């Protein structure tokens, strides 16, 4: 048995996002995520109820963040620019470790 390594939740999140990007959400299993993170399935369920929850970890903070971004937006910005700036800020702060995977799989508009 190896020495305990910190940040199990972060390792699980990283492993899940990597696997989702590699093989798709539906094809990824909780045991695969746990194995990639070097943890057990039981440890996964100590941190998340299911694999969907990994994608939305930390989303309880989003309403307050959105309200602050709208309140702090420069008055000269129109509504669409406030929304665009807000989405960029949320992506950069909330989904920081997931952005490379999201950018790689995002459709071109």
Secondary structure, DSSP 8 states (H G I E B T S, - for coil): -----S-HHHHHHHHHHHHHHHH-TTT--HHHHHHHHT--HHHHHHH-SSHHHHHTTTGGGHHHHHHHHHHHS-TTS-HHHHHHHHHHHHHHHHSGGGHHHHHHHS---
